[in-house]
Amino acid sequence: MNKLKGVVLLGQSGGPTSVINASAAGVFLEALKHPDRITGVYGAVHGIKGILNEEFYDIMKEDPKELELLKNTPSSSIGSVRYKLADPKVNDKDYKRLVEVFKKYNIRYFFYNGGNDSMDTAHKISEFMKDSGWDCTVIGIPKTVDNDLAGTDHSPGFASAAKYVATTLMELYHDATVYDTPQVTIVEIMGRNAGWLTAAAQLAVEKGQGPDLIYLPEKVFDYDKFFADVERILKKKGKVIVAISEGVQDADGKYIPEHFSTLSKDSFGHAQLGGTATILADQIKEKLNVKVRAIEFSLMQRCAAHLASKVDVREAFHAGVKGVREALKGTSDVMIGFKRISSNPYKMKYVNVPLSVTANTERKVPLKWIKPDNTGLTKEFVEYCLPLIQGEDKAKLVDGLPRFAKLKKIRVPKK
């Protein structure tokens, strides 16, 4: 497949991050440098759904300066989606449709920018394309604030979200401790089964301005111990700040909100979480008769481009660039991963990770990095995380506000 000539197509999938567009910029800008091999550059409108519906943006009609601004523009510029392809052995209807569309538009280079489920989608498409006889390189470009992709040291999007979590907790520390009356503040942070983002709260603790308690889903959540921990610290300090993952589960394997309602699921089959902090706050208020605030970072933690890590932005961008270069060499069915060489000084290199390795596989926080009493993280986690959040790289301000990319989003005519 070394001499393939045709269209580059990029799709974005799953929850956005503050740097997913940096990866898109890397793919788009690098692809535009190779007119001898690349005849068109498309963005799929809402990922796989856009491909199935033949809905594409013509990136070649965009202003290159606006594509550059994507590096510092949050969320998914071409639209994301949560769409799980069936097992092709059970139902290959969508796959046959994808082959039809790829042939019709001469798509020879396909990039899918997403997390675990997206890498599974890319792998299935790659395998089906091979079996169908259509020569097409398929490359996964990683992203996820959850940092749970297997085969890579870390994932684009995590570092900037971690920086937001740590910074915001430091700011909350000052506000939540200002009065002379007892108060408990519970902060809910994203993370279904992996607690990397909640673990970032430890960075604030290291600065002496962070939460007193940190709970990750990697360990069983014990209600009695939780209330005892809160009461103990409240008696000692008069103030308690808790950072807790939305995905903590009790000994019965239930998420906290499941005790009060039935959780709906997204199209990937994942429980839609949220409400953990509010529920625990109500319980504490009832048990301890103290003022309690429940705070859910929600979408802010994944779209806060104003606190983006310079390391994160640049690595995300170059992951896109590297993906195009690998595709042009004939590499396929891999995700662009990161291999850490050293932490001090920080050095890494890009590696090709087989999509079969990373598809639907979760990488969790090592248990050895969680303190034995399950209330925080060790120095090893801090040493792992600190190099990733260094530096600033954010949009320039116009009238005091960020100037984000403004794409024309001209559609490719349907054939």
Sine and cosine of phi, psi and omega as CSV:
sin_phi,cos_phi,sin_psi,cos_psi,sin_omega,cos_omega
0.00,0.00,0.20,0.98,-0.08,-1.00
-0.89,0.46,-0.45,0.89,-0.10,-0.99
-0.95,-0.32,0.40,0.91,0.01,-1.00
-0.88,0.47,0.62,-0.79,0.04,-1.00
-0.73,-0.68,0.82,-0.58,-0.02,-1.00
0.15,-0.99,-0.42,-0.91,-0.13,-0.99
-1.00,-0.02,0.63,-0.78,0.16,-0.99
-1.00,-0.05,0.73,-0.68,0.04,-1.00
-0.79,-0.62,0.79,-0.61,0.07,-1.00
-0.90,-0.44,0.73,-0.68,0.12,-0.99
-0.85,-0.53,0.52,-0.85,0.06,-1.00
-0.90,-0.44,0.57,-0.82,-0.13,-0.99
-0.55,-0.83,0.48,-0.88,0.06,-1.00
0.98,0.18,-0.22,-0.98,-0.01,-1.00
-0.92,0.39,0.71,-0.70,0.00,-1.00
-0.93,0.37,0.14,-0.99,0.15,-0.99
-0.66,-0.75,0.06,-1.00,0.01,-1.00
-0.98,0.21,-0.16,0.99,-0.04,-1.00
-0.81,-0.58,0.15,0.99,0.00,-1.00
-0.89,0.45,-0.54,0.84,0.04,-1.00
-0.95,0.31,-0.38,0.93,0.09,-1.00
-0.91,0.42,-0.63,0.77,0.07,-1.00
-0.91,0.41,-0.65,0.76,0.05,-1.00
-0.88,0.48,-0.67,0.74,0.04,-1.00
-0.87,0.49,-0.64,0.77,0.02,-1.00
-0.88,0.47,-0.70,0.71,0.02,-1.00
-0.91,0.42,-0.77,0.64,-0.09,-1.00
-0.89,0.45,-0.77,0.63,-0.09,-1.00
-0.93,0.38,-0.59,0.81,0.02,-1.00
-0.95,0.31,-0.64,0.77,0.01,-1.00
-0.88,0.48,-0.61,0.79,-0.02,-1.00
-0.92,0.39,-0.23,0.97,0.01,-1.00
-1.00,0.10,-0.06,1.00,-0.12,-0.99
-0.80,-0.59,0.87,0.49,-0.02,-1.00
-0.91,0.42,-0.31,0.95,0.01,-1.00
-0.94,0.33,-0.44,0.90,-0.03,-1.00
-0.91,-0.42,-0.44,0.90,-0.10,-0.99
-0.93,-0.37,0.90,-0.43,-0.11,-0.99
-1.00,-0.05,-0.24,0.97,0.01,-1.00
-0.29,-0.96,0.43,-0.90,0.04,-1.00
-0.77,-0.64,0.90,-0.43,-0.07,-1.00
-0.89,-0.46,0.49,-0.87,0.18,-0.98
-0.91,-0.41,0.82,-0.58,0.00,-1.00
-0.95,0.30,0.78,-0.63,0.01,-1.00
-0.97,0.23,0.95,-0.30,-0.05,-1.00
0.89,0.46,0.79,0.61,0.19,-0.98
0.83,0.56,-0.67,-0.74,-0.08,-1.00
-0.84,0.54,-0.60,0.80,0.00,-1.00
-0.87,0.49,-0.63,0.77,0.02,-1.00
-0.90,0.43,-0.62,0.79,0.01,-1.00
-0.92,0.40,-0.72,0.69,0.01,-1.00
-0.86,0.51,-0.52,0.85,-0.01,-1.00
-0.99,-0.11,0.09,1.00,-0.03,-1.00
0.84,0.54,0.74,0.68,0.02,-1.00
-0.90,-0.44,0.94,-0.35,-0.07,-1.00
-0.73,-0.68,0.52,-0.85,0.19,-0.98
-1.00,-0.09,0.66,-0.75,0.03,-1.00
-1.00,0.02,0.99,-0.16,-0.08,-1.00
-0.94,0.35,-0.39,0.92,0.00,-1.00
-0.93,0.37,-0.24,0.97,0.02,-1.00
-0.99,-0.12,0.10,1.00,0.04,-1.00
-1.00,0.02,0.46,-0.89,0.09,-1.00
-0.95,0.32,0.84,-0.54,0.00,-1.00
-0.81,0.59,-0.52,0.85,0.01,-1.00
-0.91,0.40,-0.58,0.82,0.04,-1.00
-0.95,0.32,-0.59,0.81,0.06,-1.00
-0.90,0.45,-0.59,0.81,0.07,-1.00
-0.89,0.46,-0.62,0.78,-0.03,-1.00
-0.93,0.36,-0.27,0.96,0.06,-1.00
-0.87,0.50,-0.44,0.90,-0.02,-1.00
-0.83,0.56,-0.51,0.86,-0.07,-1.00
-0.88,-0.48,0.34,0.94,0.02,-1.00
-0.96,-0.28,0.83,-0.56,-0.06,-1.00
-0.97,0.23,0.17,-0.99,0.06,-1.00
0.93,0.36,-0.22,-0.98,-0.10,-0.99
-0.98,-0.22,0.95,-0.31,-0.15,-0.99
-0.90,0.44,-0.50,0.86,-0.04,-1.00
-0.97,-0.24,0.08,1.00,0.04,-1.00
1.00,-0.07,0.73,-0.68,0.01,-1.00
-0.97,-0.24,-0.02,-1.00,-0.05,-1.00
-0.31,-0.95,0.44,-0.90,0.19,-0.98
-0.87,-0.50,0.99,-0.12,-0.07,-1.00
-0.65,-0.76,0.90,-0.44,-0.05,-1.00
-0.99,-0.16,0.86,-0.51,0.07,-1.00
-0.95,0.32,0.61,-0.79,0.02,-1.00
-0.95,0.32,0.22,-0.98,0.14,-0.99
-0.91,0.41,0.85,-0.53,-0.06,-1.00
-0.87,0.49,-0.36,0.93,0.03,-1.00
-0.96,0.27,-0.35,0.93,0.00,-1.00
-0.99,-0.11,-0.70,0.72,-0.03,-1.00
-0.50,-0.87,0.95,-0.30,-0.06,-1.00
-0.97,-0.24,0.28,0.96,-0.04,-1.00
-0.85,0.53,-0.76,0.65,-0.01,-1.00
-0.89,0.45,-0.61,0.79,-0.03,-1.00
-0.91,0.40,-0.68,0.73,0.04,-1.00
-0.89,0.45,-0.60,0.80,0.04,-1.00
-0.92,0.40,-0.64,0.77,0.03,-1.00
-0.89,0.46,-0.68,0.73,0.03,-1.00
-0.87,0.49,-0.68,0.73,0.02,-1.00
-0.86,0.52,-0.72,0.70,-0.02,-1.00
-0.93,0.37,-0.68,0.73,0.01,-1.00
-0.86,0.51,-0.67,0.74,0.01,-1.00
-0.92,0.38,-0.67,0.74,-0.05,-1.00
-0.88,0.48,-0.61,0.79,-0.05,-1.00
-0.97,-0.25,0.14,0.99,-0.01,-1.00
0.80,0.61,0.74,0.67,0.04,-1.00
-0.99,0.16,0.90,-0.43,-0.05,-1.00
-0.92,-0.39,-0.21,0.98,-0.03,-1.00
-0.72,-0.70,0.93,-0.37,-0.05,-1.00
-0.90,-0.45,0.79,-0.61,0.01,-1.00
-0.86,-0.51,0.76,-0.65,0.05,-1.00
-0.86,-0.51,0.83,-0.55,-0.14,-0.99
-0.96,-0.29,0.96,-0.27,-0.05,-1.00
-0.09,-1.00,-0.32,-0.95,-0.05,-1.00
-0.97,-0.25,-0.55,-0.84,-0.11,-0.99
-0.83,0.56,-0.79,0.61,-0.04,-1.00
-0.91,0.41,-0.56,0.83,0.02,-1.00
-0.92,0.38,-0.60,0.80,0.04,-1.00
-0.93,0.37,-0.54,0.84,0.08,-1.00
-0.91,0.42,-0.68,0.73,0.03,-1.00
-0.87,0.50,-0.73,0.69,-0.01,-1.00
-0.88,0.48,-0.65,0.76,-0.01,-1.00
-0.91,0.42,-0.69,0.72,0.01,-1.00
-0.89,0.47,-0.67,0.74,0.01,-1.00
-0.90,0.43,-0.68,0.74,0.00,-1.00
-0.86,0.52,-0.73,0.68,-0.01,-1.00
-0.90,0.43,-0.66,0.75,-0.03,-1.00
-0.93,0.36,-0.60,0.80,0.03,-1.00
-0.88,0.47,-0.65,0.76,0.03,-1.00
-0.88,0.48,-0.74,0.68,-0.04,-1.00
-0.92,0.40,-0.48,0.88,-0.04,-1.00
-0.99,0.15,-0.27,0.96,-0.01,-1.00
1.00,0.02,0.10,1.00,0.03,-1.00
-1.00,-0.03,0.90,-0.44,-0.01,-1.00
-0.96,0.29,0.90,-0.44,-0.03,-1.00
-0.41,-0.91,0.78,-0.63,0.07,-1.00
-1.00,0.09,0.66,-0.75,0.00,-1.00
-0.83,-0.55,0.84,-0.54,-0.04,-1.00
-0.80,-0.60,0.74,-0.67,0.09,-1.00
-1.00,-0.04,0.76,-0.65,0.07,-1.00
-0.95,-0.32,0.89,-0.45,-0.15,-0.99
-0.96,0.28,0.50,-0.86,0.19,-0.98
-0.29,-0.96,0.61,-0.79,0.23,-0.97
0.14,-0.99,0.76,-0.65,0.07,-1.00
-0.93,0.37,-0.33,0.94,-0.02,-1.00
-0.95,0.32,-0.34,0.94,0.04,-1.00
0.85,0.53,0.52,0.85,-0.13,-0.99
-0.94,-0.33,0.26,0.97,0.03,-1.00
-0.96,0.28,0.74,-0.67,0.03,-1.00
-0.97,0.23,0.48,-0.88,0.10,-1.00
1.00,0.05,0.02,1.00,0.01,-1.00
-0.69,-0.73,0.55,-0.83,-0.03,-1.00
-0.89,0.46,-0.60,0.80,0.03,-1.00
-0.35,-0.94,0.17,-0.99,-0.09,-1.00
-0.87,-0.50,0.66,-0.75,0.07,-1.00
-0.83,0.55,0.71,-0.71,-0.04,-1.00
0.95,-0.30,-0.55,0.84,-0.02,-1.00
-0.90,0.43,-0.75,0.66,-0.11,-0.99
-0.86,0.50,-0.69,0.72,-0.01,-1.00
-0.92,0.38,-0.64,0.77,0.04,-1.00
-0.92,0.40,-0.62,0.79,0.05,-1.00
-0.89,0.45,-0.64,0.77,0.03,-1.00
-0.90,0.43,-0.63,0.78,0.05,-1.00
-0.90,0.44,-0.72,0.69,-0.01,-1.00
-0.86,0.51,-0.77,0.63,-0.04,-1.00
-0.90,0.43,-0.70,0.71,-0.02,-1.00
-0.90,0.43,-0.72,0.69,-0.04,-1.00
-0.92,0.40,-0.60,0.80,0.06,-1.00
-0.91,0.41,-0.60,0.80,0.07,-1.00
-0.90,0.44,-0.65,0.76,0.04,-1.00
-0.93,0.38,-0.68,0.73,0.03,-1.00
-0.89,0.46,-0.57,0.82,0.01,-1.00
-0.81,0.58,-0.70,0.71,-0.03,-1.00
-0.93,0.36,-0.61,0.80,-0.01,-1.00
-0.97,0.25,-0.65,0.76,-0.10,-0.99
-0.97,0.24,-0.16,0.99,-0.02,-1.00
-0.90,-0.43,0.29,0.96,-0.14,-0.99
-0.99,0.15,-0.47,0.88,-0.07,-1.00
-1.00,-0.06,0.29,-0.96,-0.01,-1.00
-1.00,-0.08,0.25,0.97,0.05,-1.00
-0.95,-0.30,0.50,-0.87,-0.01,-1.00
-0.87,0.49,0.63,-0.78,0.01,-1.00
-0.42,-0.91,0.62,-0.78,0.09,-1.00
-0.88,-0.47,0.77,-0.64,0.03,-1.00
-0.88,-0.48,0.83,-0.57,-0.01,-1.00
-0.90,-0.43,0.84,-0.54,-0.04,-1.00
-0.93,-0.37,0.85,-0.52,0.00,-1.00
-0.99,-0.10,0.78,-0.62,-0.10,-1.00
-0.84,-0.54,0.55,-0.84,-0.03,-1.00
-0.87,0.49,0.48,-0.88,0.05,-1.00
0.60,-0.80,0.98,-0.22,-0.07,-1.00
-0.97,0.25,-0.85,0.52,-0.05,-1.00
-0.86,-0.51,-0.23,0.97,0.02,-1.00
-0.86,-0.51,0.73,-0.69,-0.14,-0.99
-0.98,-0.19,0.42,0.91,-0.07,-1.00
-0.83,0.56,-0.69,0.72,-0.08,-1.00
-0.94,0.33,-0.65,0.76,0.07,-1.00
-0.91,0.41,-0.58,0.82,0.02,-1.00
-0.86,0.50,-0.46,0.89,0.00,-1.00
-0.88,0.48,-0.30,0.96,0.08,-1.00
-0.86,0.51,-0.42,0.91,0.00,-1.00
-0.90,0.43,-0.45,0.89,0.03,-1.00
-0.89,0.45,-0.60,0.80,0.05,-1.00
-0.94,0.34,-0.61,0.79,0.04,-1.00
-0.87,0.49,-0.65,0.76,-0.01,-1.00
-0.88,0.47,-0.42,0.91,0.03,-1.00
-1.00,-0.04,0.09,1.00,0.03,-1.00
0.96,0.27,0.30,0.96,-0.06,-1.00
-0.64,-0.77,0.77,0.64,-0.07,-1.00
-0.72,-0.69,-0.15,-0.99,-0.03,-1.00
-0.94,0.35,0.39,-0.92,0.05,-1.00
-1.00,0.10,-0.47,0.88,-0.06,-1.00
-0.71,-0.70,0.66,-0.75,0.02,-1.00
-0.74,-0.68,0.82,-0.58,-0.04,-1.00
-0.85,-0.53,0.82,-0.57,-0.03,-1.00
-0.93,-0.36,0.42,-0.91,0.00,-1.00
-0.96,0.27,-0.16,0.99,0.00,-1.00
-0.92,0.39,-0.36,0.93,0.03,-1.00
-0.86,-0.52,0.49,-0.87,-0.01,-1.00
-0.88,0.47,0.70,-0.71,0.02,-1.00
-1.00,0.03,0.85,-0.53,-0.03,-1.00
-0.97,-0.26,0.93,-0.38,-0.05,-1.00
-0.87,0.50,-0.73,0.68,-0.05,-1.00
-0.88,0.48,-0.69,0.73,0.02,-1.00
-0.91,0.41,-0.62,0.78,0.01,-1.00
-0.87,0.50,-0.77,0.64,-0.02,-1.00
-0.91,0.42,-0.59,0.81,0.03,-1.00
-0.92,0.40,-0.65,0.76,0.03,-1.00
-0.88,0.47,-0.72,0.69,-0.02,-1.00
-0.89,0.46,-0.72,0.70,-0.03,-1.00
-0.91,0.43,-0.63,0.78,0.00,-1.00
-0.88,0.47,-0.74,0.68,-0.03,-1.00
-0.95,0.32,-0.56,0.83,0.02,-1.00
-0.89,0.46,-0.67,0.74,0.02,-1.00
-0.92,0.39,-0.55,0.83,-0.04,-1.00
-0.98,0.19,-0.69,0.73,-0.14,-0.99
-0.91,-0.42,-0.35,0.94,-0.04,-1.00
0.99,0.11,-0.17,0.99,0.01,-1.00
-0.67,-0.74,0.59,-0.81,0.07,-1.00
-0.66,-0.75,0.74,-0.67,0.11,-0.99
-0.87,-0.50,0.79,-0.62,-0.03,-1.00
-0.88,-0.48,0.72,-0.69,0.16,-0.99
-0.92,-0.38,0.83,-0.56,-0.08,-1.00
-0.68,-0.73,0.65,-0.76,0.05,-1.00
-0.96,0.28,0.62,-0.78,0.04,-1.00
-0.88,0.48,-0.35,0.94,-0.12,-0.99
-0.98,-0.20,0.24,0.97,0.04,-1.00
-0.89,0.46,0.57,-0.82,-0.02,-1.00
-0.78,-0.63,0.51,-0.86,0.00,-1.00
-1.00,0.06,-0.12,-0.99,-0.06,-1.00
-0.90,0.44,-0.36,0.93,0.03,-1.00
-1.00,0.02,0.04,1.00,0.01,-1.00
0.98,0.21,0.33,0.94,-0.01,-1.00
-0.98,-0.19,0.66,-0.75,0.16,-0.99
-0.94,0.35,0.46,-0.89,-0.05,-1.00
-0.83,0.55,-0.71,0.70,0.00,-1.00
-0.89,0.46,-0.36,0.93,-0.02,-1.00
-0.91,0.41,-0.34,0.94,0.02,-1.00
-0.97,0.24,-0.18,0.98,-0.08,-1.00
-0.84,-0.54,-0.26,0.96,0.02,-1.00
-0.29,-0.96,0.23,-0.97,0.06,-1.00
-1.00,0.03,0.80,-0.59,-0.05,-1.00
-0.99,0.13,0.71,-0.70,0.11,-0.99
-0.98,0.21,0.25,-0.97,-0.03,-1.00
-0.82,-0.57,0.49,-0.87,0.06,-1.00
-1.00,0.09,-0.05,-1.00,-0.09,-1.00
-0.94,0.34,-0.24,0.97,0.08,-1.00
-1.00,0.04,-0.09,1.00,0.00,-1.00
1.00,-0.01,0.14,0.99,0.00,-1.00
-1.00,0.05,0.62,-0.78,0.07,-1.00
-0.91,0.42,0.69,-0.72,0.04,-1.00
-1.00,0.03,0.95,-0.32,-0.15,-0.99
-1.00,-0.03,0.02,-1.00,-0.02,-1.00
0.75,-0.66,0.63,-0.77,0.02,-1.00
0.96,-0.29,-0.07,1.00,-0.01,-1.00
-0.85,0.53,-0.75,0.66,-0.04,-1.00
-0.89,0.45,-0.68,0.74,-0.02,-1.00
-0.90,0.45,-0.68,0.73,-0.01,-1.00
-0.90,0.43,-0.72,0.69,0.00,-1.00
-0.92,0.40,-0.58,0.82,0.03,-1.00
-0.89,0.46,-0.68,0.74,0.02,-1.00
-0.89,0.45,-0.64,0.77,-0.01,-1.00
-0.92,0.40,-0.67,0.75,0.00,-1.00
-0.92,0.40,-0.67,0.74,0.01,-1.00
-0.87,0.50,-0.64,0.77,0.00,-1.00
-0.94,0.35,-0.65,0.76,-0.07,-1.00
-0.98,0.18,-0.63,0.78,-0.14,-0.99
-0.94,-0.34,-0.12,0.99,0.02,-1.00
0.78,0.63,0.84,0.55,-0.04,-1.00
-0.71,-0.71,0.40,-0.91,0.03,-1.00
-0.92,0.38,0.74,-0.67,-0.04,-1.00
-0.73,-0.69,0.68,-0.74,0.11,-0.99
-0.88,-0.48,0.74,-0.68,0.08,-1.00
-0.95,-0.32,0.79,-0.61,-0.03,-1.00
-0.79,-0.61,0.79,-0.62,0.06,-1.00
-0.92,-0.40,0.90,-0.43,0.00,-1.00
-0.89,0.45,-0.54,0.84,0.10,-0.99
0.76,0.65,-0.72,-0.69,-0.12,-0.99
-0.93,0.37,-0.39,0.92,-0.08,-1.00
-0.84,0.54,-0.61,0.79,-0.09,-1.00
-0.92,0.38,-0.39,0.92,-0.04,-1.00
-0.98,-0.21,-0.11,0.99,-0.01,-1.00
-0.86,-0.51,0.16,0.99,-0.09,-1.00
-0.98,0.19,0.95,0.30,-0.03,-1.00
-0.92,0.39,-0.31,0.95,0.02,-1.00
-0.94,0.34,-0.23,0.97,0.05,-1.00
-0.88,-0.47,0.36,0.93,-0.05,-1.00
-0.88,0.48,0.62,-0.79,0.08,-1.00
-0.98,0.20,0.71,-0.70,0.04,-1.00
-0.88,0.48,-0.65,0.76,0.04,-1.00
-0.86,0.50,-0.70,0.72,-0.05,-1.00
-0.90,0.43,-0.74,0.68,-0.02,-1.00
-0.87,0.50,-0.73,0.68,-0.06,-1.00
-0.94,0.35,-0.64,0.77,0.03,-1.00
-0.92,0.38,-0.62,0.78,0.03,-1.00
-0.89,0.45,-0.70,0.72,0.01,-1.00
-0.88,0.48,-0.75,0.66,-0.06,-1.00
-0.95,0.30,-0.35,0.94,0.14,-0.99
-0.90,0.43,-0.62,0.78,0.07,-1.00
-0.92,0.40,-0.69,0.72,0.03,-1.00
-0.87,0.49,-0.74,0.67,-0.03,-1.00
-0.88,0.48,-0.62,0.79,0.01,-1.00
-0.86,0.50,-0.70,0.71,0.02,-1.00
-0.90,0.43,-0.70,0.71,-0.01,-1.00
-0.89,0.46,-0.64,0.77,0.04,-1.00
-0.92,0.40,-0.66,0.75,0.01,-1.00
-0.87,0.48,-0.66,0.75,0.00,-1.00
-0.92,0.38,-0.38,0.92,0.06,-1.00
-0.99,0.14,-0.17,0.99,-0.02,-1.00
0.98,-0.20,0.02,1.00,0.04,-1.00
-0.93,0.37,0.64,-0.77,0.00,-1.00
-0.47,-0.88,0.27,-0.96,0.05,-1.00
0.88,0.48,0.61,0.79,0.04,-1.00
-0.73,-0.69,0.35,-0.94,0.18,-0.98
-0.95,-0.32,0.60,-0.80,0.08,-1.00
-0.98,0.21,0.92,-0.39,-0.04,-1.00
-0.93,-0.37,0.14,-0.99,-0.01,-1.00
-0.90,-0.43,0.77,-0.64,0.09,-1.00
-0.91,-0.42,0.86,-0.51,0.00,-1.00
-0.98,0.19,0.75,-0.66,0.04,-1.00
-1.00,-0.09,-0.67,0.75,0.06,-1.00
-0.39,-0.92,0.38,-0.93,0.02,-1.00
-0.98,-0.18,-0.45,0.89,-0.02,-1.00
-0.59,-0.81,1.00,-0.09,0.07,1.00
-0.97,0.23,0.42,-0.91,-0.04,-1.00
-0.96,0.28,0.81,-0.59,0.07,-1.00
-0.61,-0.79,0.62,-0.79,0.05,-1.00
-0.57,-0.82,0.22,-0.98,0.11,-0.99
-0.63,-0.78,0.43,-0.90,0.01,-1.00
-0.99,0.12,0.64,-0.77,0.00,-1.00
-0.71,-0.70,0.40,-0.92,0.06,-1.00
-1.00,-0.07,0.89,-0.46,-0.01,-1.00
-0.96,-0.29,0.85,-0.53,0.02,-1.00
-0.80,0.60,0.72,-0.69,0.01,-1.00
-0.86,0.51,-0.48,0.88,0.01,-1.00
-0.91,0.42,-0.41,0.91,-0.01,-1.00
-0.98,0.22,-0.65,0.76,-0.13,-0.99
-1.00,-0.08,-0.29,0.96,-0.05,-1.00
-0.89,0.46,0.85,-0.53,0.08,-1.00
0.84,0.55,0.43,0.90,0.04,-1.00
-0.92,-0.38,0.78,-0.63,-0.03,-1.00
-0.98,-0.19,0.72,-0.69,0.07,-1.00
-0.97,-0.26,0.91,-0.43,-0.09,-1.00
-0.99,-0.15,0.23,-0.97,0.06,-1.00
-0.90,0.43,0.80,-0.60,0.01,-1.00
-0.84,0.55,0.71,-0.70,-0.02,-1.00
-0.86,0.50,-0.48,0.88,0.00,-1.00
-0.93,0.36,-0.26,0.97,0.04,-1.00
-1.00,-0.01,-0.06,1.00,0.04,-1.00
-0.98,-0.21,0.76,-0.65,-0.03,-1.00
-0.86,0.52,0.55,-0.83,-0.06,-1.00
-0.82,0.57,-0.54,0.84,-0.01,-1.00
-1.00,0.08,0.08,1.00,0.08,-1.00
0.87,0.50,0.65,0.76,0.02,-1.00
-0.84,-0.54,0.10,1.00,-0.02,-1.00
0.03,-1.00,-0.12,-0.99,-0.05,-1.00
-0.90,-0.43,0.35,-0.94,-0.02,-1.00
-1.00,0.04,0.09,-1.00,0.03,-1.00
-0.88,0.48,-0.51,0.86,-0.02,-1.00
-0.87,0.50,-0.64,0.76,0.04,-1.00
-0.91,0.41,-0.69,0.73,0.00,-1.00
-0.86,0.50,-0.68,0.73,0.01,-1.00
-0.91,0.40,-0.52,0.85,0.06,-1.00
-0.94,0.33,-0.68,0.73,-0.19,-0.98
-1.00,0.10,-0.63,0.78,-0.11,-0.99
-0.80,0.60,-0.69,0.72,-0.03,-1.00
-0.88,0.48,-0.40,0.91,-0.10,-1.00
-0.99,0.17,-0.35,0.94,-0.10,-0.99
-0.98,-0.19,0.20,0.98,-0.11,-0.99
-0.97,0.24,0.57,-0.82,0.13,-0.99
0.99,0.15,0.22,-0.98,0.03,-1.00
-0.86,-0.52,0.63,-0.78,0.08,-1.00
-0.44,-0.90,1.00,-0.07,-0.09,-1.00
-0.70,-0.71,0.21,-0.98,-0.05,-1.00
-0.88,0.47,0.58,-0.82,0.10,-1.00
-0.93,0.37,0.49,-0.87,-0.04,-1.00
-1.00,-0.05,0.66,-0.76,0.11,-0.99
-0.80,-0.59,0.86,-0.51,-0.08,-1.00
0.84,0.54,0.55,0.83,0.05,-1.00
0.99,0.14,0.01,1.00,-0.02,-1.00
-0.84,-0.54,0.47,-0.88,-0.05,-1.00
-0.90,0.43,0.64,-0.77,0.06,-1.00
-0.99,-0.13,0.99,-0.15,0.02,-1.00
-1.00,0.02,0.25,-0.97,-0.01,-1.00
-0.90,0.44,0.59,-0.80,0.06,-1.00
-0.82,-0.57,1.00,-0.07,-0.05,-1.00
-0.99,0.15,0.54,-0.84,0.04,-1.00
-0.96,0.30,-0.53,0.85,0.02,-1.00
0.81,0.58,0.82,0.57,0.05,-1.00
-0.99,0.15,0.80,-0.60,-0.06,-1.00
-0.97,0.23,0.58,-0.82,0.14,-0.99
-0.96,0.27,0.78,-0.63,0.01,-1.00
-0.86,0.51,0.68,-0.73,0.04,-1.00
-0.95,0.31,0.60,-0.80,-0.02,-1.00
-0.99,-0.14,0.00,0.00,0.00,0.00
